[in-house]
Amino acid sequence: MSSFSFSPFWPAAQPAGRGHPVWRLIAHIVFLVALTALLLYHGIQPYAPDTQAGDVSRRIFMGLAKAVWWIGGAMVLISSVRLFLIFERKPREARLLQDLVVSLIYLGTGLSLIAYVFNVPVGTLIATSGVFAIILGLALQSTLNDVCIAMNLGRPYSLGSTSSTS
């Protein structure tokens, strides 16, 4: 069996269990555009903090609608990363990089939700988490080094490979 080289754009060429990433991306874009149009039609700006004082049920609905909008935007970005960020001959590295970018998208979405839905300043949160990340990175430096070495040793050696020890 041969596969098509344009398989992301040809749904029949996809493996059975993986779904169709192009259709998923299109569905996420359509959902985000429809939700954006609906929110803007009703005068709700999902990218701006809510400053209106209204009844509690309206504020809860607006917060929920904005949260769904931000998560929908994140899903569009995640679908794009999963579809377009690929390395031809290095699937493990590609998946690791995709997961790293997706985690950054989730982090940005979470910070955006805190800032624009709950109207909480996130500057101090970012500064505190930066200091915590530096401390954690220094503490885990040797462990992460061992993990990276183990990832490279998991590959089989082929004919003509050389190895050196110091």
C-alpha positions in Angstrom: 0.0 0.0 0.0 1.3 3.4 -0.9 0.2 6.6 0.8 -0.4 9.9 -0.8 2.1 12.7 -0.2 -0.7 15.2 0.3 -2.4 13.1 3.0 -3.3 16.0 5.4 -5.5 17.4 2.6 -7.0 14.1 1.6 -9.2 12.7 4.4 -9.3 9.1 3.0 -5.5 8.8 3.3 -5.5 9.4 7.1 -5.0 6.4 9.5 -8.3 5.2 11.0 -7.7 6.3 14.6 -6.2 9.8 14.1 -9.2 11.8 12.9 -8.9 14.5 10.3 -6.8 17.4 11.5 -7.7 19.7 8.6 -11.4 19.2 9.3 -10.8 19.7 13.0 -9.0 23.0 12.3 -11.8 24.2 9.9 -14.4 23.3 12.6 -12.5 25.2 15.3 -12.2 28.3 13.0 -15.8 28.2 12.1 -16.8 27.9 15.8 -14.5 30.8 16.8 -15.8 33.1 14.0 -19.4 32.3 14.8 -18.9 32.9 18.5 -17.0 36.1 17.9 -19.8 37.4 15.6 -22.4 36.4 18.2 -20.6 38.1 21.1 -19.9 41.3 19.1 -23.5 41.4 17.9 -24.6 41.5 21.5 -22.0 44.1 22.5 -19.7 41.8 24.4 -16.0 42.3 23.7 -14.3 39.0 24.7 -10.8 40.6 24.6 -11.7 43.4 27.0 -12.4 43.2 30.7 -16.0 43.6 31.8 -16.4 46.9 33.6 -20.2 47.1 33.6 -22.0 46.6 36.8 -25.0 44.4 36.2 -26.9 41.6 37.8 -25.0 38.5 38.8 -26.5 36.1 36.3 -25.5 38.5 33.4 -22.0 38.7 34.7 -21.7 35.0 35.1 -23.0 34.5 31.5 -20.6 37.0 30.1 -17.7 35.5 32.0 -18.6 32.0 30.7 -19.0 33.3 27.1 -15.6 35.0 27.3 -14.0 31.9 28.7 -15.4 29.8 25.9 -14.2 32.3 23.4 -10.6 32.3 24.8 -10.6 28.4 24.9 -12.0 28.4 21.3 -9.1 30.6 20.2 -6.6 28.3 22.0 -8.1 25.3 20.2 -7.6 27.0 16.8 -4.0 27.6 17.6 -3.5 24.1 19.0 -5.1 22.6 15.8 -2.8 24.7 13.7 0.3 23.6 15.6 -0.7 19.9 15.4 -1.3 20.3 11.7 1.6 22.4 10.5 4.5 21.9 13.0 6.0 18.6 11.8 9.4 17.3 11.1 9.6 14.7 8.3 12.2 12.3 9.7 12.1 13.0 13.4 8.6 12.2 14.8 9.6 12.1 18.5 11.2 15.5 18.4 8.3 16.9 16.4 5.8 15.6 19.0 7.9 17.0 21.9 8.1 20.4 20.2 4.3 20.3 19.5 3.6 19.5 23.1 5.9 22.3 24.3 4.2 24.8 22.0 0.7 23.6 23.0 1.6 23.9 26.7 2.7 27.5 26.1 -0.7 28.1 24.3 -2.5 26.7 27.3 -0.5 28.9 29.7 -1.2 32.0 27.6 -4.9 31.2 27.5 -5.0 30.7 31.2 -3.3 34.1 31.8 -5.7 35.7 29.3 -8.7 34.2 31.1 -7.4 35.6 34.4 -6.7 39.0 33.0 -9.7 39.5 30.7 -12.5 37.4 32.2 -11.8 37.8 35.9 -10.2 41.3 35.5 -7.2 40.4 37.7 -3.8 41.9 37.0 -1.4 39.2 36.0 1.9 41.1 36.1 2.9 40.0 39.6 1.8 36.5 38.8 4.1 36.4 35.8 7.0 37.8 37.8 6.5 35.3 40.6 6.2 32.4 38.2 9.4 33.5 36.5 11.3 33.4 39.7 9.8 30.0 40.6 10.7 28.7 37.1 14.3 29.8 37.5 14.5 28.0 40.9 12.9 24.9 39.6 15.1 24.9 36.5 18.3 25.1 38.5 17.0 22.3 40.9 16.1 20.0 38.0 19.1 20.7 35.8 20.9 17.4 36.3 17.6 15.4 36.0 16.7 17.1 32.8 20.2 16.5 31.4 19.8 12.7 32.2 16.4 12.7 30.4 17.8 14.3 27.3 20.7 11.8 27.2 18.2 9.0 27.6 16.2 10.3 24.7 19.2 10.2 22.4 20.3 6.8 23.6 16.9 5.3 22.7 17.7 5.3 19.0 19.2 2.2 17.5 22.7 2.3 16.0 23.0 1.7 12.4 25.9 0.5 10.2 28.6 3.1 10.1 27.7 4.8 13.4 30.6 5.9 15.6 30.7 6.2 19.3 33.3 7.8 21.5 34.0 7.9 25.2 35.9 10.5 27.1 
